[in-house]
């Protein structure tokens, strides 16, 4: 189950070298953006790029990542080139290595996205299915009528919704918020604090940080708050995590032109940065600096002039200058994708100067096994990196309590009283996991199993219901990461259907019962199979 993104640019005329160069530069920039947002480049044909999202570490957010990447490519192409983007969602066939099979199903998926990309210039158009998946994160509207052929039901992405609209009412986490409040209070006494928030995908780490910021703003507390999201593929890109924070601190976005970035220079000087430090920061933000132009003439790599020492010094000086006046929180979301250079810089800044009024906040989830994703940081590695910092705190987010789960369900169905039948249905299938509950309730609402009436809720929970897409992606990703021996037993069990007699399963697989029994124990420990009897 994947998302395809097609980017189409206007072709430069053969007699217009400048326009052709613009298109070429844009396509190069687009390839880098798509890769950074987790896309797999499928093909480049003329002035068209095609990428698939959701092939690698699927987490159900592939469609959202594709739309964000498309919007960013649009920003990067404001120089005049006509850019159209189309996004569609479907299932494709992949081989044993996870590579897409180029069959009619894939061709049909790409063709639909192509027609969407050509439906409107300077716009991101999504199919009806894709629009439904990302409706919580983006505002969409009908595509204006034109003479072009257009897929039925396509919609135009207008903008990204602010966090206040994306997130519903905040529920629970009272103890975690109290601990964060204590950490903030300690930082006001000029003792820099480090907080590492860990938990599963979708457990509510980003939501907790957003709520922390909202409450500080609502209470008119004099606290600076900066949240940077680490790129999905940032672990392989030096300085990606630091660059994300520099963009937030300087008020620029990826894709801003040279003039916009250079407007940041006076602010950098006010923060006390030296000339070489300012040049290093501007370079990381995407501006061309004099040293870079000289290095090209001399045939040397431009990044050789942007040394680690200068960037670390620049960021440390920015943090110190900001925190002279008031307390500041510097938060990195998805810190498991931090690159090593950025992590070392954060560690250095946290211990730079005694008496720093700052909180360095990192949210992280447990990454796959190191053999599968060696570049991603484990939570233990983050804690170890800050072991020399005596004010380091760990917060592990668990599922919501039964009481908070009931409040969560009530808030999402807009009802003060939740029928016991609905609550039991949700608890049985999603426990107290916020993402699972959210997606389950959306699926129930979309399928008509929940109807809100003036007198309350009308339920029809006895019919068949599709598993929400994000949950399917998470479970599929877990199964795909299993060793071949464990995955084979899972497939055999799925073919036989519950209950699965161990002897029959062993016969199907052509293995000894003792061997299959051992694997079943491993799968049960991972909560992928459940033992219901001695055999």
C-alpha positions as CSV (number, residue, x, y, z in Angstrom):
1,X,0.0,0.0,0.0
2,X,1.9,3.1,-1.2
3,X,1.5,6.7,-2.3
4,X,2.8,7.9,-5.6
5,X,3.9,11.5,-6.3
6,X,4.4,12.8,-9.8
7,X,6.1,16.2,-10.3
8,X,5.7,17.8,-13.8
9,X,7.6,20.9,-14.8
10,X,7.2,23.0,-17.9
11,X,9.9,22.1,-20.5
12,X,12.5,24.7,-21.3
13,X,12.6,25.7,-25.0
14,X,15.7,24.5,-26.9
15,X,16.5,28.1,-27.8
16,X,16.1,29.3,-24.2
17,X,19.2,28.1,-22.3
18,X,18.3,30.0,-19.1
19,X,14.8,28.4,-18.9
20,X,16.3,24.9,-19.6
21,X,18.9,25.5,-16.9
22,X,16.1,26.5,-14.4
23,X,14.2,23.3,-15.1
24,X,17.3,21.2,-14.7
25,X,18.1,22.8,-11.4
26,X,14.6,22.5,-10.2
27,X,14.5,18.7,-11.0
28,X,17.8,18.3,-9.1
29,X,16.4,20.1,-6.1
30,X,13.1,18.1,-6.3
31,X,15.0,14.8,-6.3
32,X,16.8,15.8,-3.1
33,X,13.6,16.9,-1.4
34,X,11.7,13.7,-2.4
35,X,14.5,11.5,-1.0
36,X,14.7,13.5,2.2
37,X,11.0,13.0,2.8
38,X,11.3,9.3,2.4
39,X,10.4,8.9,-1.2
40,X,11.9,6.3,-3.5
41,X,12.6,7.6,-7.0
42,X,10.8,5.4,-9.5
43,X,11.7,7.1,-12.8
44,X,12.8,10.4,-14.3
45,X,11.4,11.0,-17.8
46,X,12.0,14.4,-19.5
47,X,10.6,17.0,-17.2
48,X,8.7,14.6,-14.9
49,X,9.7,12.9,-11.7
50,X,7.9,9.9,-10.2
51,X,8.4,8.7,-6.6
52,X,6.8,6.2,-4.3
53,X,6.3,6.8,-0.6
54,X,5.7,4.0,1.9
55,X,8.1,1.4,0.5
56,X,10.6,1.7,3.3
57,X,9.8,2.3,7.0
58,X,6.0,2.5,6.6
59,X,4.2,4.2,9.4
60,X,0.9,5.3,7.7
61,X,2.1,8.8,7.2
62,X,3.4,8.3,3.6
63,X,0.6,10.2,2.0
64,X,1.2,13.2,4.3
65,X,4.9,13.1,3.6
66,X,4.3,13.0,-0.2
67,X,2.0,16.1,0.0
68,X,4.5,18.0,2.2
69,X,7.3,17.1,-0.2
70,X,5.2,18.3,-3.2
71,X,4.4,21.6,-1.5
72,X,8.1,22.1,-0.8
73,X,9.0,21.5,-4.4
74,X,6.5,24.1,-5.4
75,X,8.2,26.6,-3.0
76,X,11.5,25.8,-4.6
77,X,10.2,26.5,-8.0
78,X,8.9,30.0,-7.6
79,X,11.4,31.2,-10.2
80,X,8.9,30.9,-13.0
81,X,8.8,27.3,-14.0
82,X,5.3,25.9,-14.1
83,X,5.1,23.0,-11.6
84,X,2.3,20.6,-11.2
85,X,2.1,17.8,-8.6
86,X,-0.2,14.8,-8.4
87,X,-0.7,12.4,-5.5
88,X,-2.6,9.1,-5.5
89,X,-2.8,6.1,-3.2
90,X,-3.1,2.4,-4.1
91,X,-1.8,-1.1,-3.5
92,X,1.1,-2.4,-5.7
93,X,2.9,-5.7,-5.9
94,X,6.5,-5.9,-4.6
95,X,9.1,-8.6,-4.9
96,X,10.9,-10.4,-2.1
97,X,13.3,-7.5,-1.7
98,X,10.5,-5.0,-1.4
99,X,11.1,-3.5,-4.8
100,X,8.0,-2.6,-6.9
101,X,7.0,-4.9,-9.7
102,X,6.4,-2.9,-12.8
103,X,3.0,-4.3,-13.8
104,X,-0.3,-2.9,-14.9
105,X,-1.3,-2.1,-11.3
106,X,1.7,0.2,-10.9
107,X,1.3,1.7,-14.3
108,X,-2.4,2.6,-13.5
109,X,-1.3,4.2,-10.2
110,X,1.3,6.4,-11.9
111,X,-1.1,7.3,-14.8
112,X,-3.7,8.6,-12.3
113,X,-1.1,10.7,-10.5
114,X,0.2,12.0,-13.9
115,X,-3.3,13.2,-14.9
116,X,-3.6,14.9,-11.4
117,X,-0.2,16.6,-11.9
118,X,-1.4,18.1,-15.2
119,X,-4.8,19.2,-13.9
120,X,-3.4,22.6,-12.7
121,X,-0.2,24.6,-12.9
122,X,1.5,25.7,-9.7
123,X,-0.7,23.4,-7.6
124,X,-0.7,20.1,-5.7
125,X,-3.7,17.9,-6.7
126,X,-4.6,14.8,-4.8
127,X,-7.1,12.0,-5.6
128,X,-10.2,11.7,-3.5
129,X,-8.8,8.8,-1.6
130,X,-5.5,10.7,-0.8
131,X,-7.5,13.7,0.2
132,X,-9.5,11.6,2.7
133,X,-6.3,10.2,4.2
134,X,-4.7,13.7,4.7
135,X,-7.8,15.7,5.5
136,X,-6.7,16.2,9.1
137,X,-3.4,17.8,8.1
138,X,-4.3,19.8,5.0
139,X,-7.1,22.0,3.7
140,X,-8.3,21.0,0.2
141,X,-10.9,22.2,-2.2
142,X,-12.3,21.2,-5.6
143,X,-10.1,21.6,-8.6
144,X,-11.2,24.6,-10.7
145,X,-12.9,23.7,-13.9
146,X,-10.5,23.8,-16.9
147,X,-10.3,22.3,-20.4
148,X,-7.8,19.6,-19.2
149,X,-8.7,16.0,-18.7
150,X,-9.0,15.4,-15.0
151,X,-9.6,12.4,-12.8
152,X,-13.0,12.3,-11.1
153,X,-12.9,13.5,-7.6
154,X,-9.5,15.1,-7.6
155,X,-8.9,17.9,-5.1
156,X,-6.5,20.9,-4.7
157,X,-4.3,21.2,-1.6
158,X,-4.8,24.8,-0.4
159,X,-2.5,24.7,2.7
160,X,-1.3,22.8,5.7
161,X,-3.4,23.1,8.8
162,X,-1.8,24.5,11.9
163,X,-1.2,22.1,14.9
164,X,-4.1,23.7,16.7
165,X,-6.5,22.4,14.0
166,X,-4.7,19.1,13.4
167,X,-4.8,17.9,17.0
168,X,-8.0,17.3,18.9
169,X,-8.6,18.0,22.6
170,X,-5.6,17.0,24.7
171,X,-6.4,14.1,27.1
172,X,-4.5,12.8,30.1
173,X,-0.7,12.9,30.6
174,X,-1.1,14.8,33.9
175,X,2.0,13.3,35.5
176,X,4.2,13.8,32.4
177,X,3.1,17.5,32.2
178,X,3.9,17.9,35.9
179,X,7.4,16.5,35.3
180,X,8.0,18.8,32.4
181,X,6.8,21.7,34.5
182,X,9.4,20.8,37.2
183,X,12.1,20.6,34.5
184,X,11.1,24.1,33.2
185,X,11.2,25.4,36.8
186,X,14.7,24.0,37.4
187,X,15.9,25.6,34.1
188,X,14.8,29.0,35.3
189,X,17.3,28.7,38.1
190,X,20.1,28.8,35.4
191,X,20.6,25.1,35.2
192,X,20.3,23.8,31.7
193,X,18.0,20.7,31.5
194,X,17.8,17.8,29.0
195,X,14.6,15.9,28.6
196,X,14.3,12.8,26.4
197,X,10.7,11.7,25.8
198,X,10.4,8.1,24.4
199,X,7.5,5.9,23.3
200,X,6.0,3.9,20.4
201,X,4.9,5.4,17.1
202,X,1.7,7.3,17.6
203,X,1.8,7.2,21.5
204,X,1.6,11.0,21.7
205,X,5.1,12.3,22.0
206,X,4.7,15.2,19.4
207,X,1.3,15.9,20.9
208,X,2.7,16.3,24.4
209,X,5.3,18.8,23.2
210,X,2.7,20.8,21.3
211,X,0.5,20.8,24.4
212,X,3.4,22.0,26.5
213,X,3.9,24.9,24.1
214,X,0.2,25.7,24.0
215,X,-0.1,25.9,27.8
216,X,2.9,28.2,28.1
217,X,1.4,30.5,25.6
218,X,-2.0,30.4,27.1
219,X,-0.5,31.2,30.5
220,X,1.5,34.1,29.1
221,X,4.7,32.6,30.5
222,X,7.9,34.4,29.3
223,X,9.4,31.3,27.6
224,X,10.8,31.0,24.1
225,X,9.7,27.8,22.5
226,X,11.2,26.3,19.2
227,X,10.2,23.0,17.8
228,X,12.2,21.4,14.9
229,X,11.1,18.2,13.2
230,X,14.1,16.0,12.2
231,X,13.8,14.9,8.5
232,X,12.8,11.2,8.0
233,X,16.1,10.4,6.2
234,X,18.1,12.9,8.3
235,X,20.3,10.3,10.0
236,X,22.2,9.9,6.7
237,X,22.5,13.7,6.1
238,X,25.2,15.6,8.1
239,X,23.8,18.6,10.0
240,X,20.2,17.8,9.0
241,X,18.9,18.1,12.6
242,X,20.8,21.3,13.3
243,X,19.6,22.8,10.0
244,X,16.0,22.1,10.9
245,X,16.5,24.0,14.2
246,X,18.3,26.9,12.5
247,X,15.4,27.3,10.1
248,X,13.0,27.6,13.0
249,X,15.3,30.0,15.0
250,X,15.8,32.2,11.9
251,X,12.2,32.1,10.6
252,X,13.0,30.7,7.2
253,X,11.7,27.6,5.4
254,X,13.3,25.2,3.1
255,X,12.9,26.4,-0.4
256,X,13.2,30.1,0.5
257,X,15.2,32.1,-2.1
258,X,18.6,33.7,-1.5
259,X,17.3,37.1,-0.7
260,X,14.9,35.8,2.0
261,X,17.7,33.8,3.6
262,X,20.1,36.8,3.6
263,X,17.6,38.9,5.5
264,X,18.5,36.7,8.5
265,X,22.1,38.2,8.7
266,X,21.2,41.2,10.9
267,X,19.5,38.9,13.4
268,X,22.6,36.7,13.5
269,X,24.8,39.7,14.2
270,X,22.5,40.8,17.0
271,X,23.0,37.4,18.6
272,X,26.7,38.0,18.6
273,X,27.8,35.7,15.8
274,X,31.2,36.3,14.3
275,X,31.5,36.7,10.5
276,X,32.6,33.1,9.9
277,X,29.8,31.8,12.1
278,X,27.2,33.9,10.3
279,X,28.5,32.6,7.0
280,X,28.3,29.0,8.2
281,X,24.7,29.5,9.4
282,X,23.7,31.2,6.1
283,X,25.3,28.3,4.2
284,X,23.4,25.7,6.1
285,X,20.2,27.6,5.4
286,X,20.9,27.4,1.7
287,X,22.6,30.7,0.8
288,X,25.7,30.9,-1.3
289,X,28.7,32.4,0.5
290,X,31.9,33.9,-0.9
291,X,34.0,31.0,0.4
292,X,31.7,28.6,-1.5
293,X,32.1,30.4,-4.8
294,X,35.9,30.5,-4.3
295,X,36.0,26.8,-3.5
296,X,34.1,26.0,-6.7
297,X,36.7,28.0,-8.7
298,X,39.5,26.2,-7.0
299,X,37.9,22.8,-7.5
300,X,37.4,22.0,-3.8
301,X,34.2,20.8,-2.1
302,X,32.4,23.8,-0.7
303,X,31.3,22.1,2.5
304,X,35.0,21.7,3.5
305,X,35.0,25.4,4.5
306,X,32.0,24.9,6.8
307,X,33.8,23.2,9.6
308,X,32.1,21.3,12.4
309,X,33.8,23.6,14.9
310,X,32.4,26.8,13.4
311,X,28.8,25.4,13.3
312,X,29.0,24.2,16.8
313,X,30.4,27.5,18.0
314,X,27.7,29.4,16.1
315,X,24.8,27.4,17.5
316,X,26.2,27.5,21.0
317,X,26.5,31.3,20.8
318,X,22.9,31.6,19.5
319,X,21.6,29.5,22.4
320,X,23.6,31.5,25.0
321,X,22.5,34.9,23.6
322,X,18.8,33.9,23.5
323,X,18.9,32.5,27.0
324,X,20.5,35.6,28.5
325,X,17.1,37.3,28.5
326,X,14.7,34.5,29.4
327,X,14.2,30.7,29.5
328,X,14.1,29.0,26.1
329,X,13.0,25.5,25.1
330,X,14.7,23.9,22.0
331,X,12.8,20.8,21.0
332,X,13.7,18.2,18.3
333,X,10.8,16.0,17.3
334,X,11.6,12.5,15.8
335,X,15.1,12.7,17.3
336,X,15.8,9.0,16.4
337,X,16.6,10.4,12.9
338,X,19.1,12.9,14.2
339,X,22.5,12.8,12.5
340,X,25.6,12.3,14.6
341,X,27.0,15.8,13.9
342,X,23.8,17.5,15.0
343,X,23.6,15.4,18.2
344,X,27.2,16.2,19.1
345,X,26.4,19.9,18.6
346,X,23.3,19.7,20.8
347,X,25.3,17.9,23.5
348,X,28.0,20.6,23.3
349,X,25.4,23.4,23.5
350,X,23.8,21.9,26.6
351,X,27.1,21.8,28.4
352,X,28.5,25.0,26.9
353,X,28.1,27.5,29.7
354,X,27.2,27.2,33.4
355,X,24.1,29.2,34.3
356,X,22.2,28.5,31.0
357,X,18.4,29.0,31.2
358,X,17.5,26.4,28.6
359,X,15.7,23.1,28.1
360,X,16.9,20.7,25.3
361,X,13.9,18.4,24.6
362,X,14.2,15.4,22.3
363,X,11.3,13.0,21.4
364,X,12.3,9.6,20.1
365,X,10.7,6.2,19.4
366,X,12.4,2.8,19.6
367,X,14.0,2.3,16.2
368,X,14.1,-1.1,14.4
369,X,16.9,-3.5,15.2
370,X,20.3,-2.1,14.5
371,X,21.0,-4.6,11.8
372,X,17.9,-3.3,9.8
373,X,18.5,0.4,10.4
374,X,22.0,1.0,11.7
375,X,21.8,4.8,11.1
376,X,18.9,5.5,13.4
377,X,19.5,6.4,17.0
378,X,18.2,4.2,19.8
379,X,16.8,5.9,22.9
380,X,19.6,4.4,25.0
381,X,22.1,6.0,22.6
382,X,20.5,9.4,23.2
383,X,20.7,9.0,26.9
384,X,24.3,7.8,26.7
385,X,25.2,10.9,24.6
386,X,24.1,13.1,27.5
387,X,25.5,11.0,30.3
388,X,28.0,13.8,31.1
389,X,25.1,16.2,31.7
390,X,23.9,15.8,35.3
391,X,20.4,17.3,34.6
392,X,19.1,14.7,32.1
393,X,15.6,13.4,32.5
394,X,13.8,10.5,30.8
395,X,10.0,10.3,30.2
396,X,8.5,7.1,28.8
397,X,5.0,7.5,27.4
398,X,2.7,4.5,27.9
399,X,-0.9,3.9,26.8
400,X,-3.7,6.0,28.2
401,X,-5.4,4.7,31.4
402,X,-8.9,3.3,31.1
403,X,-10.4,6.6,32.5
404,X,-8.4,8.7,30.0
405,X,-9.3,6.3,27.1
406,X,-13.0,6.9,27.9
407,X,-12.4,10.7,27.9
408,X,-10.5,10.4,24.6
409,X,-13.3,8.4,22.9
410,X,-15.9,10.9,24.2
411,X,-14.0,13.9,22.8
412,X,-13.5,12.4,19.4
413,X,-17.1,11.4,18.9
414,X,-18.3,14.7,20.4
415,X,-20.4,13.1,23.1
416,X,-20.5,13.6,26.8
417,X,-21.7,10.0,27.4
418,X,-20.0,7.1,25.5
419,X,-22.0,3.9,25.1
420,X,-20.4,1.0,27.0
421,X,-20.6,-1.0,23.8
422,X,-18.5,1.5,21.9
423,X,-16.0,1.8,24.7
424,X,-15.6,-1.9,24.9
425,X,-15.2,-2.2,21.1
426,X,-12.4,0.4,21.1
427,X,-10.6,-1.0,24.1
428,X,-10.6,-4.5,22.7
429,X,-9.1,-3.4,19.4
430,X,-6.9,-0.4,20.3
431,X,-6.3,-0.5,24.1
432,X,-5.2,2.9,25.2
433,X,-3.0,3.7,22.2
434,X,-4.0,7.3,21.0
435,X,-3.1,6.8,17.4
436,X,-4.9,3.5,17.2
437,X,-8.0,4.9,18.9
438,X,-8.0,8.0,16.7
439,X,-7.7,6.0,13.5
440,X,-10.3,3.4,14.6
441,X,-12.8,6.1,15.4
442,X,-12.3,7.8,12.0
443,X,-12.8,4.4,10.3
444,X,-16.0,3.8,12.3
445,X,-17.3,7.3,11.4
446,X,-16.4,7.0,7.7
447,X,-18.0,3.6,7.4
448,X,-21.2,4.8,9.0
449,X,-20.8,2.5,12.1
450,X,-21.1,5.7,14.2
451,X,-23.7,8.3,13.5
452,X,-24.1,11.4,15.6
453,X,-27.7,12.3,16.2
454,X,-29.4,15.0,18.2
455,X,-30.3,12.5,20.8
456,X,-26.9,10.9,21.1
457,X,-24.9,8.3,19.1
458,X,-26.3,5.5,16.9
459,X,-24.0,2.5,16.6
460,X,-23.8,-0.3,14.2
461,X,-20.7,-2.2,15.3
462,X,-21.7,-5.8,14.3
463,X,-20.8,-5.5,10.6
464,X,-17.4,-6.0,9.0
465,X,-15.0,-3.0,9.3
466,X,-11.8,-2.4,7.5
467,X,-8.7,-2.0,9.6
468,X,-7.5,1.7,9.4
469,X,-4.8,2.3,6.9
470,X,-2.2,3.6,9.3
471,X,-2.6,0.5,11.5
472,X,-2.3,-1.8,8.5
473,X,1.0,0.0,7.6
474,X,2.4,-0.3,11.1
475,X,1.6,-4.0,11.4
476,X,2.8,-4.7,7.8
477,X,6.1,-3.0,8.7
478,X,6.5,-5.1,11.8
479,X,5.9,-8.3,9.9
480,X,8.2,-7.2,7.0
481,X,11.1,-6.7,9.5
482,X,10.8,-10.2,10.9
483,X,13.6,-12.7,10.1
484,X,12.6,-15.1,7.3
485,X,12.0,-18.1,9.7
486,X,9.5,-16.1,11.8
487,X,7.8,-14.5,8.8
488,X,7.3,-18.0,7.3
489,X,5.5,-19.3,10.4
490,X,3.3,-16.1,10.4
491,X,2.4,-16.7,6.8
492,X,1.6,-20.4,7.4
493,X,-0.6,-19.5,10.4
494,X,-2.4,-16.8,8.3
495,X,-3.2,-19.4,5.6
496,X,-4.6,-21.9,8.1
497,X,-6.6,-19.4,10.1
498,X,-7.3,-19.5,13.8
499,X,-7.1,-21.7,15.7
500,X,-3.9,-23.1,14.3
501,X,-2.9,-26.7,15.3
502,X,0.9,-26.7,15.7
503,X,1.2,-30.2,14.1
504,X,-0.7,-29.1,11.0
505,X,1.3,-25.9,10.8
506,X,4.6,-27.9,11.0
507,X,3.3,-30.2,8.2
508,X,2.4,-27.2,6.0
509,X,5.9,-25.7,6.5
510,X,7.7,-29.1,6.2
511,X,9.4,-28.5,9.5
512,X,9.7,-30.4,12.9
513,X,7.1,-29.6,15.5
514,X,9.8,-28.6,18.0
515,X,11.3,-26.1,15.5
516,X,7.9,-24.5,14.8
517,X,7.0,-24.5,18.5
518,X,10.2,-22.5,19.2
519,X,9.3,-19.9,16.6
520,X,5.8,-19.6,17.9
521,X,7.2,-18.8,21.3
522,X,9.3,-16.0,19.7
523,X,6.2,-14.6,17.9
524,X,4.1,-14.8,21.0
525,X,6.7,-12.8,22.9
526,X,6.4,-10.1,20.2
527,X,2.6,-10.1,20.5
528,X,2.1,-11.3,17.0
529,X,0.7,-14.7,17.9
530,X,-1.3,-15.8,20.9
531,X,-1.2,-19.2,22.4
532,X,-4.7,-20.5,23.2
533,X,-3.9,-24.1,24.2
534,X,-1.1,-26.7,24.7
535,X,-0.9,-27.4,20.9
